[in-house]
Amino acid sequence: MNNIGRILQHSCSSLKIDESDDDPIIHVVMEWETVEQMRQMFSSEDFNILSGAITALCEEVVIRMDGHRIENHISTLHTL
């Protein structure tokens, strides 16, 4: 998770990664100053790599934006 944190930290204004030793759930909360910064991150090579890893390693992905569930597959973030 440290490597993922380092990659993501450069792409947003705020990053929080919360994982539990007892639970196989990892929460990643990212915030940006502008919508354009968010879109740039979602179209970056780093995000493409992260997206592939998440798709390969995770059984379920839940994506929320402003507290609302918007999707369940990380690849759809490229279209925002």
Residue frames relative to the residue before (quaternion, step in Angstrom):
aa qw qx qy qz dx dy dz
M 1.0000 0.0000 0.0000 0.0000 0.00 0.00 0.00
N 0.5793 0.5986 -0.3865 0.3960 3.60 1.08 -0.54
N 0.6528 0.5068 -0.3177 0.4648 3.59 0.97 -0.82
I 0.6385 0.5157 -0.3221 0.4719 3.57 0.97 -0.83
G 0.6407 0.5346 -0.3142 0.4528 3.57 0.96 -0.86
R 0.6614 0.5037 -0.3100 0.4612 3.58 0.93 -0.84
I 0.6474 0.5124 -0.3167 0.4670 3.57 0.99 -0.83
L 0.7260 0.4548 -0.2499 0.4512 3.56 0.81 -1.02
Q 0.5926 0.6068 -0.3692 0.3798 3.60 1.01 -0.73
H 0.6708 0.4982 -0.2971 0.4621 3.59 1.06 -0.71
S 0.6972 0.5013 -0.2520 0.4462 3.57 1.26 -0.37
C 0.7812 0.2557 -0.1357 0.5532 3.59 1.22 -0.13
S 0.5499 -0.6188 0.4457 0.3407 3.56 -1.26 0.24
S 0.7913 0.0801 -0.0395 0.6048 3.59 1.22 -0.45
L 0.0042 -0.8010 0.5974 -0.0398 3.56 -0.93 0.94
K 0.0238 0.7694 -0.6378 0.0267 3.54 -1.00 0.90
I 0.0595 -0.7719 0.6328 0.0109 3.56 -0.82 1.04
D 0.0415 -0.8038 0.5920 -0.0411 3.54 -0.66 1.17
E 0.1136 0.7854 -0.6004 0.0990 3.56 -0.64 1.12
S 0.2918 -0.7549 0.5697 0.1425 3.51 -1.16 0.69
D 0.4752 -0.6603 0.4993 0.2982 3.56 -1.06 0.73
D 0.7047 0.4739 -0.2511 0.4645 3.58 1.13 -0.65
D 0.7670 0.3107 -0.1407 0.5434 3.57 1.17 -0.50
P 0.3962 -0.7456 0.4788 0.2406 3.63 -0.83 0.85
I 0.4888 0.6512 -0.4334 0.3863 3.58 1.14 0.62
I 0.0868 -0.7686 0.6331 0.0313 3.55 -1.01 0.90
H 0.1661 -0.7683 0.6133 0.0770 3.56 -0.86 1.02
V 0.0594 -0.7643 0.6420 0.0144 3.55 -0.90 0.98
V 0.0436 -0.7935 0.6068 -0.0182 3.57 -0.64 1.16
M 0.0188 -0.8035 0.5936 -0.0404 3.55 -0.66 1.17
E 0.0778 -0.7740 0.6269 0.0439 3.55 -1.13 0.72
W 0.1685 -0.7712 0.6099 0.0704 3.52 -1.19 0.73
E 0.5465 -0.6036 0.4691 0.3419 3.55 -1.24 0.45
T 0.8082 0.0843 -0.0204 0.5824 3.59 1.03 -0.78
V 0.6166 -0.5256 0.4331 0.3948 3.55 -1.28 0.36
E 0.6218 0.5549 -0.3400 0.4358 3.59 1.02 -0.76
Q 0.6306 0.5160 -0.3331 0.4745 3.63 0.99 -0.75
M 0.6374 0.5204 -0.3202 0.4694 3.57 1.00 -0.81
R 0.6744 0.4967 -0.2951 0.4596 3.59 0.87 -0.93
Q 0.6243 0.5355 -0.3388 0.4569 3.58 1.03 -0.76
M 0.6516 0.5111 -0.3185 0.4614 3.56 0.96 -0.83
F 0.6871 0.4924 -0.2937 0.4463 3.59 0.87 -0.92
S 0.7149 0.4050 -0.2648 0.5047 3.61 1.17 -0.36
S 0.4938 0.6809 -0.4168 0.3447 3.62 1.26 0.11
E 0.6197 -0.5416 0.4231 0.3789 3.55 -1.26 0.40
D 0.6096 0.5506 -0.3522 0.4485 3.61 1.02 -0.74
F 0.6791 0.4760 -0.3001 0.4714 3.57 0.93 -0.83
N 0.6007 0.5521 -0.3613 0.4515 3.60 1.06 -0.65
I 0.6514 0.5017 -0.3047 0.4807 3.57 1.00 -0.83
L 0.6603 0.5028 -0.2986 0.4713 3.57 0.91 -0.95
S 0.6403 0.5361 -0.3176 0.4491 3.58 0.94 -0.88
G 0.6571 0.5076 -0.3038 0.4671 3.58 0.96 -0.85
A 0.6575 0.5046 -0.3064 0.4681 3.57 0.98 -0.85
I 0.6514 0.5074 -0.3159 0.4673 3.58 0.93 -0.86
T 0.6523 0.5183 -0.3137 0.4555 3.58 0.92 -0.87
A 0.6996 0.4780 -0.2671 0.4590 3.58 0.95 -0.89
L 0.7878 0.3910 -0.1715 0.4439 3.59 0.94 -0.87
C 0.7244 0.4511 -0.2465 0.4593 3.58 1.11 -0.51
E 0.4348 -0.6841 0.5262 0.2571 3.54 -1.06 0.80
E 0.8030 0.0369 0.0223 0.5944 3.57 0.99 -0.83
V 0.0948 -0.7638 0.6371 0.0409 3.54 -1.06 0.84
V 0.0599 -0.7676 0.6377 0.0232 3.56 -0.92 0.94
I 0.1168 -0.7993 0.5886 0.0314 3.57 -0.68 1.09
R 0.0500 -0.7890 0.6122 -0.0132 3.53 -0.83 1.08
M 0.0736 -0.7642 0.6391 0.0463 3.51 -1.15 0.69
D 0.8256 -0.0342 -0.0528 0.5608 3.54 -0.68 1.16
G 0.7335 -0.4554 0.2231 0.4526 3.56 1.01 0.87
H 0.6607 0.4870 -0.3022 0.4848 3.59 1.27 -0.11
R 0.4494 -0.6677 0.5198 0.2863 3.56 -0.95 0.89
I 0.0977 -0.8283 0.5508 0.0316 3.56 -0.68 1.07
E 0.8150 -0.0391 0.0733 0.5735 3.59 1.08 -0.55
N 0.2769 -0.7587 0.5600 0.1845 3.52 -1.30 0.19
H 0.6936 0.3695 -0.3016 0.5398 3.60 1.18 0.42
I 0.4771 -0.7325 0.4122 0.2568 3.55 -0.59 1.19
S 0.5881 0.6027 -0.3792 0.3835 3.62 1.05 -0.58
T 0.5958 0.5874 -0.3702 0.4035 3.61 1.13 -0.45
L 0.5376 0.6319 -0.4118 0.3771 3.61 1.18 -0.29
H 0.5482 0.6151 -0.3959 0.4055 3.60 1.18 -0.42
T 0.6981 0.4955 -0.2671 0.4425 3.58 1.15 -0.58
L 0.5021 0.6686 -0.4281 0.3431 3.60 1.21 -0.10
